[in-house]
Amino acid sequence: MNKRFALPEDWSIVVTGFLIIALVIFGFPLISPTYGWKNTSELTEKVFNGYNLKVALHLFICLFALAIVLAFISGKPVKPILKGFPVVYLLTTLALILAGNAFLKEWNLEAVIFSLLIGLIIRNVFVVPEWLKASLSTESFVKIGLVLLGSSVIFGDILKAGSLGLIQALLVVVSVWYFAYWIAKKLGVDEEMSIMISSAVSICGVSAAIATAGAIKGDSKKLSYVISIVLITAIPMIIFMPMLANLLGLPEAVAGAWIGGTIDTSGGVIASGTLVGEEALKISTIVKFSQNVLLGLAAFAISIYWTWKGKSTETGEKAKPNAAVIWERFPKFVIGFIAASLLFSFFIDADTNNVIKGHLKALQGVWFALAFTSIGLETDFRELFNGQGKKPLYAFLIAQLFNIGVTLLVAWMLFK
């Protein structure tokens, strides 16, 4: 039987993101339900009334269909999505309802935090069935949200802040990568793991770890360990960095650049930037994308280094770095973000934008919340200390502290 045609995952995400944008532009009702409430009486009257439940069901059906389309066009099995997405969506809806409480809103507690906590509690207290694990699409959900976010970032902002973001990324990535590699080697971490940790902490977390492992044909168990460290470390940073930024009195642009340059998951950057403010969200996203742009170059450089050191792949063959690695590793969803920004900067008139921007922002928030429910369900705290020991964890934490200090200094110099 011939295998069905499939797009690469990142291109599938771009297609899905623009399908959502097109549906909203042409008037298809992708309306989000109301989640705001002050007390149990309002909870019943506003959230659980018949009309709002009908809107919620309609949105679920639409997003469920989009998740199925994404799995199909990217060549992934559809069956896990059919079984697992409704569960993830239900848990995410619970998080959105909790975040809609007026008292919790005063504390700037966003839905993504509740999504994350709900997922973590379930993952670390109960046994998550394999069929649910197989349905989780964390990176896909985050990237769809980021493509939609492009609709709210005008191109002038990208040109203005993007150049500064790229300068920051170059300064931070180089200095933090070498420090992380040095400290990991000092602590006795093997070279393969040291390179994965260095890329993860300095560039863009999970994506960088995966790209680096691919460039050096790294051990999948070591990669899983690094990803676990990245995800677990990101949790307190998401919550406490905005608080620290406010305590230090940082301008929103500086706080956004700091957050975007230090938190190692794209969704975490969005969540944390949102807690500071609208400008911080935009700057943090642009800075994060500037780091993502360097991902392909870093993977290419690491593959050359691995070959130069005489390292071999799993099959015993020498790695063969070439220019195609840069394009292969380049995160294509960034193209979707920029394309959405161009579309809304130059081709969508202001009146239309005013009508639809609220819908797109709400949809963006739902995809981010879905992603963080998935992150929580994927993260088992016990996995940190099984097999690999604590040295890689210590190396990562020391490097991350260095990263936080260096990035704050550079962000202040460039964005003040």
C-alpha positions as CSV (number, residue, x, y, z in Angstrom):
1,M,0.0,0.0,0.0
2,N,1.4,3.4,-0.9
3,K,2.1,5.7,1.9
4,R,-0.1,8.8,1.9
5,F,1.4,12.2,1.0
6,A,2.3,14.2,4.0
7,L,3.7,17.7,4.6
8,P,6.6,18.2,7.1
9,E,5.1,19.0,10.5
10,D,6.1,22.7,10.6
11,W,4.6,23.3,7.2
12,S,1.4,21.5,8.3
13,I,1.3,23.9,11.3
14,V,1.6,26.9,9.0
15,V,-1.2,25.5,6.7
16,T,-3.5,24.9,9.7
17,G,-2.7,28.3,11.2
18,F,-3.6,30.1,8.0
19,L,-6.7,27.9,7.6
20,I,-7.9,29.3,11.0
21,I,-7.0,32.9,9.9
22,A,-8.9,32.4,6.6
23,L,-12.0,31.0,8.3
24,V,-12.1,34.0,10.7
25,I,-11.5,36.6,7.9
26,F,-14.3,35.1,5.7
27,G,-16.7,35.2,8.6
28,F,-16.8,31.6,9.7
29,P,-18.0,31.7,13.4
30,L,-15.0,30.6,15.4
31,I,-16.3,32.4,18.5
32,S,-15.0,31.6,22.0
33,P,-17.4,31.2,24.9
34,T,-17.5,33.4,28.0
35,Y,-15.3,32.2,30.9
36,G,-15.5,35.3,33.2
37,W,-17.3,35.0,36.6
38,K,-17.1,36.4,40.1
39,N,-19.1,33.9,42.2
40,T,-21.0,30.6,41.9
41,S,-24.1,32.5,40.9
42,E,-22.4,34.2,37.9
43,L,-20.6,30.9,37.1
44,T,-24.1,29.3,36.5
45,E,-25.6,32.3,34.8
46,K,-22.7,33.3,32.5
47,V,-20.6,30.3,32.0
48,F,-23.0,27.4,32.2
49,N,-26.0,28.9,30.5
50,G,-27.5,27.2,27.4
51,Y,-26.2,29.7,24.8
52,N,-22.6,29.7,26.2
53,L,-22.5,25.9,26.3
54,K,-23.7,25.8,22.7
55,V,-20.9,28.2,21.7
56,A,-18.4,26.1,23.7
57,L,-19.5,22.9,21.9
58,H,-19.3,24.6,18.5
59,L,-15.7,25.8,19.2
60,F,-14.7,22.3,20.4
61,I,-16.0,20.7,17.2
62,C,-14.1,23.2,15.1
63,L,-10.8,22.8,16.9
64,F,-11.2,19.0,17.1
65,A,-11.7,19.0,13.3
66,L,-8.6,21.2,12.9
67,A,-6.5,18.9,15.1
68,I,-7.6,16.0,12.9
69,V,-6.7,17.9,9.8
70,L,-3.3,18.8,11.2
71,A,-2.5,15.1,12.1
72,F,-3.7,13.9,8.7
73,I,-1.8,16.4,6.5
74,S,1.4,15.9,8.6
75,G,1.2,12.1,8.2
76,K,0.6,11.3,11.8
77,P,-1.9,8.7,13.0
78,V,-5.4,10.2,13.4
79,K,-6.7,7.7,15.9
80,P,-4.8,9.0,18.9
81,I,-6.2,12.5,18.3
82,L,-9.8,11.1,18.0
83,K,-9.4,9.5,21.5
84,G,-7.2,12.0,23.3
85,F,-8.0,15.5,22.1
86,P,-11.4,15.6,23.7
87,V,-9.8,14.8,27.1
88,V,-7.1,17.4,26.7
89,Y,-9.7,19.9,25.6
90,L,-12.0,19.2,28.6
91,L,-9.0,19.7,31.0
92,T,-8.1,22.9,29.2
93,T,-11.7,24.2,29.4
94,L,-11.5,23.6,33.2
95,A,-8.3,25.7,33.3
96,L,-10.0,28.5,31.3
97,I,-13.0,28.5,33.7
98,L,-10.6,28.7,36.7
99,A,-8.7,31.5,35.0
100,G,-11.9,33.4,34.3
101,N,-12.5,34.0,38.0
102,A,-12.3,37.7,38.8
103,F,-10.3,37.2,42.0
104,L,-7.6,35.1,40.2
105,K,-7.5,37.5,37.4
106,E,-6.5,40.3,39.8
107,W,-3.4,38.2,40.5
108,N,-2.6,37.9,36.8
109,L,-2.9,34.2,36.9
110,E,-3.4,33.2,33.2
111,A,-5.2,30.1,31.9
112,V,-1.8,28.6,30.8
113,I,-0.7,28.3,34.4
114,F,-3.8,26.4,35.4
115,S,-3.5,24.2,32.3
116,L,0.0,23.4,33.3
117,L,-0.9,22.7,36.9
118,I,-3.8,20.5,36.0
119,G,-1.7,18.5,33.6
120,L,1.2,18.1,36.2
121,I,-1.1,17.0,39.0
122,I,-2.7,14.3,36.7
123,R,0.7,13.2,35.4
124,N,2.5,12.9,38.7
125,V,-0.4,11.6,40.9
126,F,-2.2,9.3,38.6
127,V,-1.2,6.9,35.8
128,V,-1.7,8.6,32.4
129,P,-2.9,5.9,29.8
130,E,-0.7,5.3,26.8
131,W,-3.5,6.3,24.4
132,L,-3.7,9.7,26.0
133,K,0.1,10.2,25.9
134,A,0.0,9.3,22.2
135,S,-2.5,12.1,21.5
136,L,-0.4,14.9,23.0
137,S,0.8,17.5,20.5
138,T,2.5,20.1,22.6
139,E,4.8,21.7,20.0
140,S,2.1,21.7,17.4
141,F,-0.4,23.5,19.6
142,V,2.2,26.0,20.7
143,K,3.3,26.7,17.1
144,I,-0.3,27.2,15.8
145,G,-0.8,29.7,18.6
146,L,2.4,31.5,17.5
147,V,1.3,31.7,13.9
148,L,-2.0,33.2,15.1
149,L,0.0,35.6,17.3
150,G,1.6,37.0,14.1
151,S,-1.7,38.5,13.2
152,S,-1.4,40.9,16.2
153,V,2.2,42.0,15.6
154,I,2.6,44.7,13.0
155,F,5.6,44.3,10.7
156,G,7.1,47.6,11.8
157,D,7.5,46.2,15.3
158,I,9.4,43.2,13.9
159,L,11.8,45.3,11.9
160,K,12.3,47.6,14.9
161,A,12.7,45.1,17.6
162,G,13.8,42.1,15.5
163,S,17.2,43.6,14.7
164,L,17.8,44.2,18.4
165,G,16.5,40.8,19.2
166,L,19.0,39.2,16.7
167,I,21.9,41.2,18.3
168,Q,20.8,40.0,21.7
169,A,20.4,36.4,20.5
170,L,23.9,36.4,19.0
171,L,25.5,37.8,22.1
172,V,23.6,35.6,24.5
173,V,23.7,32.4,22.5
174,V,27.5,32.4,22.0
175,S,28.4,33.4,25.6
176,V,25.8,31.1,27.3
177,W,26.5,28.1,25.0
178,Y,30.3,28.1,25.8
179,F,29.7,28.7,29.5
180,A,27.2,25.8,29.6
181,Y,29.5,23.5,27.7
182,W,32.4,24.4,30.0
183,I,30.5,23.9,33.3
184,A,29.0,20.6,32.0
185,K,32.4,19.2,31.2
186,K,33.8,20.5,34.5
187,L,31.0,18.5,36.3
188,G,31.9,15.3,34.4
189,V,29.0,15.3,32.0
190,D,29.8,13.4,28.8
191,E,30.4,15.4,25.6
192,E,27.2,14.3,23.8
193,M,25.0,15.3,26.8
194,S,27.0,18.5,27.3
195,I,26.3,19.7,23.8
196,M,22.6,19.0,24.1
197,I,22.4,20.9,27.4
198,S,24.4,23.8,26.0
199,S,22.1,24.2,23.0
200,A,19.0,23.8,25.1
201,V,19.9,26.4,27.6
202,S,21.3,28.9,25.2
203,I,19.1,28.8,22.1
204,C,15.5,27.7,22.4
205,G,15.1,24.8,24.8
206,V,13.3,21.7,23.5
207,S,13.6,22.6,19.8
208,A,17.3,23.2,20.2
209,A,17.9,20.0,22.1
210,I,16.0,18.0,19.4
211,A,17.9,19.8,16.6
212,T,21.2,19.2,18.2
213,A,20.5,15.5,18.9
214,G,19.5,15.2,15.2
215,A,22.8,16.9,14.1
216,I,25.0,14.6,16.1
217,K,22.6,11.5,16.0
218,G,22.5,11.6,19.8
219,D,21.1,9.1,22.2
220,S,17.3,9.4,22.5
221,K,17.4,8.6,26.3
222,K,19.8,11.5,26.8
223,L,17.6,13.7,24.7
224,S,14.5,12.8,26.8
225,Y,16.5,13.7,30.0
226,V,17.4,17.1,28.6
227,I,13.8,17.8,27.5
228,S,12.6,16.9,31.0
229,I,15.0,19.3,32.6
230,V,14.0,22.1,30.2
231,L,10.3,21.6,30.8
232,I,10.5,21.3,34.6
233,T,12.9,24.3,34.9
234,A,10.6,26.4,32.7
235,I,7.7,26.0,35.1
236,P,9.0,28.3,38.0
237,M,10.6,30.7,35.5
238,I,7.2,31.2,33.8
239,I,5.6,32.2,37.1
240,F,8.4,34.0,38.9
241,M,10.2,35.9,36.1
242,P,7.3,38.3,35.6
243,M,7.1,38.9,39.3
244,L,10.8,39.6,39.5
245,A,10.6,41.9,36.5
246,N,7.9,43.9,38.2
247,L,9.8,43.9,41.5
248,L,12.9,45.3,39.7
249,G,10.8,47.9,37.9
250,L,11.9,46.8,34.5
251,P,10.3,48.6,31.5
252,E,8.0,46.2,29.5
253,A,10.4,46.1,26.6
254,V,13.4,45.1,28.8
255,A,11.3,42.6,30.7
256,G,10.0,41.1,27.4
257,A,13.6,40.8,26.0
258,W,14.8,39.2,29.2
259,I,11.9,36.7,29.3
260,G,12.3,35.9,25.6
261,G,16.0,35.3,25.9
262,T,15.9,33.0,29.0
263,I,12.8,30.9,29.1
264,D,13.4,27.8,27.1
265,T,10.0,27.0,25.7
266,S,8.1,29.1,23.1
267,G,4.8,28.6,25.0
268,G,6.5,29.5,28.3
269,V,7.7,32.8,26.8
270,I,4.2,33.6,25.6
271,A,2.7,32.8,29.0
272,S,5.3,34.8,31.0
273,G,5.3,37.7,28.6
274,T,1.5,37.9,28.8
275,L,1.8,38.2,32.6
276,V,3.9,41.4,32.2
277,G,1.9,43.1,29.5
278,E,1.1,43.5,25.8
279,E,4.4,45.1,24.8
280,A,6.4,42.5,26.8
281,L,4.5,39.8,25.0
282,K,5.4,41.1,21.6
283,I,9.1,41.8,22.4
284,S,9.5,38.4,24.1
285,T,8.1,36.7,21.1
286,I,10.3,38.5,18.7
287,V,13.4,37.9,20.8
288,K,12.5,34.2,21.0
289,F,12.1,34.0,17.2
290,S,15.5,35.7,16.8
291,Q,16.9,32.8,18.8
292,N,15.0,30.3,16.7
293,V,16.5,31.8,13.5
294,L,19.9,30.8,14.9
295,L,18.7,27.2,15.4
296,G,19.5,26.0,11.9
297,L,22.9,27.8,11.9
298,A,23.7,26.3,15.3
299,A,22.7,22.7,14.2
300,F,24.9,23.2,11.1
301,A,27.9,24.4,13.2
302,I,27.5,21.6,15.7
303,S,27.3,18.9,12.9
304,I,30.5,20.3,11.5
305,Y,32.2,20.2,14.9
306,W,31.0,16.7,15.5
307,T,32.6,15.6,12.2
308,W,35.7,17.6,12.8
309,K,36.1,15.8,16.2
310,G,35.8,12.5,14.4
311,K,32.5,11.6,15.9
312,S,30.4,9.0,14.2
313,T,26.6,8.5,13.8
314,E,24.7,5.6,15.2
315,T,25.4,3.6,12.1
316,G,29.2,4.2,12.3
317,E,29.2,6.5,9.4
318,K,30.8,9.9,9.5
319,A,28.3,12.8,9.8
320,K,28.2,14.8,6.6
321,P,27.3,18.4,7.3
322,N,26.0,20.5,4.4
323,A,24.1,23.7,3.8
324,A,20.8,21.8,3.5
325,V,21.0,21.2,7.3
326,I,20.3,25.0,7.9
327,W,17.1,24.9,5.9
328,E,16.1,21.5,7.4
329,R,16.5,22.7,10.9
330,F,15.0,26.1,10.4
331,P,11.7,26.4,12.3
332,K,9.2,26.9,9.4
333,F,6.4,28.1,11.8
334,V,8.5,31.3,12.1
335,I,7.7,31.9,8.4
336,G,4.0,31.5,9.2
337,F,4.3,34.1,12.0
338,I,6.0,36.6,9.7
339,A,3.5,35.9,6.9
340,A,0.6,36.5,9.2
341,S,2.2,39.7,10.4
342,L,2.7,40.9,6.8
343,L,-0.9,40.0,5.9
344,F,-2.3,42.0,8.8
345,S,0.2,44.8,8.4
346,F,-0.3,45.5,4.7
347,F,-3.3,43.7,3.3
348,I,-6.1,43.6,5.9
349,D,-7.8,46.9,6.3
350,A,-8.1,48.4,9.8
351,D,-11.9,48.0,10.0
352,T,-11.7,44.3,9.3
353,N,-8.8,43.9,11.7
354,N,-10.8,45.6,14.5
355,V,-13.7,43.2,14.0
356,I,-11.6,39.9,13.9
357,K,-8.6,40.6,16.1
358,G,-10.5,39.7,19.3
359,H,-11.5,36.3,17.8
360,L,-8.0,35.5,16.7
361,K,-6.5,36.5,20.1
362,A,-9.0,34.3,21.9
363,L,-8.2,31.3,19.6
364,Q,-4.5,31.9,20.1
365,G,-5.1,31.7,23.9
366,V,-7.0,28.4,23.6
367,W,-4.2,26.8,21.5
368,F,-1.6,27.9,24.1
369,A,-3.7,26.6,26.9
370,L,-4.1,23.2,25.1
371,A,-0.3,23.1,24.7
372,F,0.3,23.7,28.4
373,T,-2.2,21.0,29.4
374,S,-0.2,18.7,27.2
375,I,3.1,19.8,28.7
376,G,1.8,19.0,32.2
377,L,0.6,15.6,31.1
378,E,4.0,14.8,29.5
379,T,6.1,15.9,32.5
380,D,7.0,13.3,35.1
381,F,9.2,14.8,37.9
382,R,10.5,11.3,38.7
383,E,12.1,11.0,35.3
384,L,14.7,13.6,36.1
385,F,16.7,11.3,38.4
386,N,16.2,7.9,36.7
387,G,19.3,6.7,34.9
388,Q,21.3,9.9,34.2
389,G,22.0,11.0,37.7
390,K,22.0,14.6,38.9
391,K,25.2,16.1,37.3
392,P,23.4,17.1,34.0
393,L,20.7,18.8,36.1
394,Y,23.3,20.7,38.1
395,A,25.0,21.8,34.9
396,F,21.8,23.0,33.4
397,L,20.7,24.9,36.5
398,I,24.1,26.7,36.8
399,A,24.1,27.5,33.1
400,Q,20.5,28.8,33.3
401,L,21.4,31.1,36.2
402,F,24.3,32.5,34.2
403,N,21.9,32.9,31.2
404,I,19.4,34.8,33.4
405,G,22.1,37.3,34.5
406,V,23.8,37.8,31.1
407,T,20.5,38.1,29.3
408,L,19.2,40.7,31.7
409,L,22.4,42.8,31.2
410,V,22.2,42.6,27.4
411,A,18.4,43.3,27.4
412,W,18.9,46.4,29.5
413,M,21.6,47.7,27.2
414,L,19.6,47.1,24.0
415,F,16.0,47.7,25.0
416,K,16.1,50.4,27.7
